[in-house]
């Protein structure tokens, strides 16, 4: 880490490469760049209005996080995690965020607990006005609840590790809510959030960890199942159009559509 930081300072303004990293990471996690899409330093530099150098630095970090992949040294693509990888990521995420909930129960400040409680209340209030919200807005409320708990664990290392496991979540989940609309089972999730909140307020670390882990394992499985269904439909279409050779790029785009 220390060596990386030194290199950043020597080659490029840290803030610029940092900004490029954040912007690119967001484009991937928001689904603006499709899974498996080919990307180049030059095209993304142009898009972000920066030279290739900060983009190269950003690529290096994203590669380390496995959000992009480099093949034969030149071709860079956005990662296209297989369902098996996603299933493992879900398990890891559930475990890490379980630990975060335990630490939060033990060490969150009263202000942090109040913020978590307010975030939960907001999601309950919004449930009654759900028609007025876009899927992304709906999801951002529950994401905030989880983000507040993660941060209340007071561990930067844990936050970084969680960020890696959640990178592919958002685009996927927004699409699921868009597809399912009012059939999206939000109620159960909110009940589970209430139980987690109660464990946090009771400062019961063990229970908070257990509940969080069970909650995220369940929701992770749910989204994975939806993806499997979508993949099967796309697979069938691609086979008939493409003589059996579904290429990654078009599959990624159709998944988003
Ligand atoms: Zn949740």
Boltz pocket constraint, residues with backbone or C-beta under 6 A from the ligand:
constraints:
  - pocket:
      binder: B
      contacts: [[A, 142], [A, 146], [A, 189], [A, 193], [A, 215]]
      max_distance: 6.0
